[in-house]
Amino acid sequence: MIIFLVTAELLYLCGCGAIKVTLKSRRLALKSHREEITKLLDMLDELKRRGYSVEADSKEFEEILDGFSEALFGRSGYKMAILFSSPNDN
């Protein structure tokens, strides 16, 4: 089981920070780019719009963060391509 730790820097609120994802088993950490943060926030907004909780105890929230974390660690991989694709790309 892969365990990620997702944190947001306080300065993110003023546009200076980032979302950091740490792969605990390897002690590797990556910071997200502005486009990646925007995509994550869009996904969370959609989750809320559909009536799901965006809290730590929400399975749907956890799945979004897991997918985002996996995509971030494989930036050149298919998961990142899927994350940034839109229905109009077909």
Secondary structure, 3 states (H helix, E strand, C coil): CCCEEEEECHHHHHCCCCEEEEECCCCEEEECCHHHHHHHHHHHHHHHHCCCCCCCCCHHHHHHHHHHHHHHHCCCCHHHHHHCCCHHHC
